[in-house]
């Protein structure tokens, strides 16, 4: 019964994405994940982003793709084993991912720190769910691409993930909500029209929400990390 419900939920998300907008993501895997793990993480990210009606086309970060001038819906995902670009945080926090700005001040690149993903999975006795966790981190960072720097109290965009969030991942219930879906759609449309994503998103609800302390520390660098307790 549980498996049937999960399958039905997946079909509903797929139908939502069918009416959505598409983006292209160039993947630079400097952590050298095995092909099966990377593919599994991509599939999980696709599923979560489908709840925001965002379709993803993947491309390798090869010479040919990097030579091409990126379009308004083109993004880069860099998977690092260790966070050489990772901002300093307190001892009780861990950063698994962040977004970065391009020369125009628009969010265009995502960095995911696979070593911290592995540590989080180990801390939660969920080593077998590492690929799923990685996919959720990727989806969270794309949320910042589309929605701006703020976090939510629940769902995929919550700032700190604990055991409850891990359980929801396993049930495939850590997703974008309806409001976030509408805002993401508007943001991608604005980007396609040459408008700033963050400017467009700031006109939506929750635009005046105060930044979390951890966000203030990195906002000047154009970074929006997933902060996780040790």
C-alpha positions in Angstrom: 0.0 0.0 0.0 2.8 2.4 0.9 4.6 1.7 -2.3 1.4 2.3 -4.3 0.9 5.7 -2.6 4.5 6.7 -3.4 4.0 5.7 -7.0 0.8 7.8 -7.2 2.6 10.7 -5.6 5.4 10.4 -8.2 2.8 10.4 -11.1 1.1 13.5 -9.7 4.5 15.3 -9.5 5.3 14.2 -13.1 2.0 15.6 -14.3 2.8 18.9 -12.6 6.2 19.2 -14.2 4.7 18.4 -17.6 3.0 21.9 -17.4 6.1 23.6 -16.1 9.2 25.3 -17.5 12.5 23.8 -18.4 16.1 24.5 -17.4 19.4 23.1 -18.5 22.0 22.1 -15.8 25.6 21.5 -16.7 27.1 19.0 -14.1 30.8 19.3 -13.1 31.4 16.3 -10.9 34.8 17.0 -9.3 34.1 14.5 -6.5 34.1 11.7 -9.1 30.9 10.0 -8.0 30.1 6.6 -9.5 27.7 6.8 -12.4 24.9 5.1 -10.6 25.0 7.4 -7.5 25.1 10.5 -9.7 22.2 9.3 -11.8 20.2 8.4 -8.7 20.8 11.9 -7.2 19.7 13.5 -10.4 16.5 11.6 -10.5 15.7 12.6 -6.9 16.4 16.2 -7.7 14.2 16.0 -10.8 11.4 14.6 -8.7 11.6 17.3 -6.0 11.8 20.1 -8.6 8.8 18.6 -10.3 6.8 19.8 -7.3 7.7 23.3 -8.4 6.8 22.4 -12.0 10.5 22.7 -13.1 11.8 20.3 -15.7 15.5 19.6 -15.8 17.7 18.8 -18.8 21.2 17.6 -17.7 24.4 18.1 -19.6 28.0 17.3 -18.8 30.4 20.1 -17.9 32.6 19.4 -20.9 34.7 21.6 -23.1 32.0 22.1 -25.7 29.3 23.0 -23.2 31.5 25.5 -21.3 32.4 27.3 -24.6 28.7 27.9 -25.3 27.3 31.1 -24.0 24.8 30.2 -21.2 21.2 31.1 -21.8 18.8 32.6 -19.3 17.7 29.1 -18.1 21.2 27.6 -18.1 22.9 26.8 -14.8 26.0 25.0 -13.5 26.1 22.4 -10.8 29.6 21.7 -9.2 29.8 18.7 -7.0 32.9 19.0 -4.7 34.3 16.4 -2.3 35.3 19.2 0.1 34.1 22.7 0.2 37.0 24.8 -0.9 34.5 27.6 -1.5 32.6 26.9 1.7 32.0 29.9 4.0 33.1 29.7 7.6 30.4 28.6 10.0 30.1 27.8 13.7 31.1 24.4 15.0 27.5 23.2 15.4 26.6 23.9 11.7 27.5 22.1 8.5 27.1 23.5 5.0 26.2 20.9 2.2 25.6 23.4 -0.6 25.4 27.0 -1.7 24.5 29.2 -4.6 26.8 31.7 -6.3 26.2 34.8 -8.4 27.4 35.6 -11.9 28.9 38.8 -13.1 25.4 40.3 -13.5 24.5 39.5 -9.9 22.1 36.7 -10.9 22.3 33.3 -9.2 23.7 30.9 -11.8 25.9 28.3 -10.2 25.4 25.7 -7.4 28.1 24.1 -5.3 27.4 20.9 -3.4 29.8 19.5 -0.9 29.6 15.7 -1.1 31.8 15.1 1.9 29.3 16.9 4.1 26.5 15.0 2.5 28.2 11.7 3.4 28.8 13.0 7.0 25.1 14.0 7.3 24.0 10.5 6.1 26.4 8.9 8.6 25.2 11.1 11.5 21.6 10.0 10.8 22.5 6.3 10.2 21.3 6.7 6.7 24.3 5.8 4.6 22.0 3.9 2.2 20.1 7.1 1.5 23.1 9.3 0.5 22.1 9.6 -3.2 18.6 10.7 -2.1 20.0 13.3 0.3 22.3 14.6 -2.4 19.4 15.0 -4.7 17.5 17.0 -2.1 20.4 19.3 -1.5 20.6 20.0 -5.2 16.9 20.8 -5.3 17.2 23.0 -2.2 19.9 25.1 -3.9 17.8 25.4 -7.0 15.1 26.7 -4.7 17.5 29.6 -3.8 18.1 30.2 -7.6 14.4 30.7 -8.1 13.1 32.0 -4.8 16.0 34.1 -3.4 17.8 33.7 -0.1 15.0 33.1 2.4 14.1 29.8 4.0 10.8 28.3 5.1 9.8 26.6 8.3 8.9 23.4 6.5 9.5 21.5 3.3 12.5 21.4 1.0 13.4 25.1 1.7 13.8 24.8 5.5 17.3 26.0 6.6 18.2 23.2 9.0 17.6 19.6 8.4 17.4 17.1 11.2 16.1 13.5 11.6 12.5 14.6 10.8 13.6 16.0 7.4 15.5 12.8 6.7 12.4 10.8 7.3 10.4 13.0 5.0 13.0 12.5 2.3 12.6 8.8 2.6 8.8 9.2 2.2 9.4 11.6 -0.7 7.4 14.3 1.1 10.1 17.0 1.4 9.0 19.1 -1.5 8.1 22.7 -2.6 4.7 24.0 -1.6 2.1 25.6 -3.9 3.2 29.2 -3.1 6.9 28.4 -3.8 5.8 26.7 -7.0 4.0 29.8 -8.2 7.0 32.0 -7.3 9.5 29.7 -9.0 7.4 29.8 -12.2 7.3 33.6 -12.1 11.0 33.8 -11.4 12.0 31.6 -14.3 9.7 33.5 -16.7 11.2 36.8 -15.5 14.7 35.4 -16.2 13.7 34.4 -19.7 12.5 38.0 -20.3 15.7 39.5 -19.1 14.5 40.5 -15.6 16.3 39.6 -12.4 15.2 36.5 -10.6 15.7 38.0 -7.2 14.0 41.2 -8.1 11.0 39.3 -9.4 10.9 37.0 -6.4 11.2 39.9 -4.0 7.8 41.1 -5.3 6.2 37.9 -4.1 5.0 37.0 -0.6 7.5 36.7 2.2 9.8 39.2 0.4 10.2 41.2 3.6 11.1 38.3 5.8 14.2 38.9 7.9 17.3 36.8 7.1 18.4 34.1 9.4 21.7 34.8 11.3 23.5 32.3 9.2 22.3 33.9 6.0 23.5 37.4 7.0 27.0 35.9 7.3 27.2 34.8 3.7 24.7 37.0 1.9 27.3 39.5 0.9 29.1 36.7 -0.9 26.0 35.7 -2.9 25.8 32.4 -1.1 22.7 30.6 0.4 23.8 27.4 2.2 21.9 24.5 3.5 22.8 24.7 7.2 22.8 21.4 9.0 23.4 20.6 12.7 26.2 18.1 13.5 
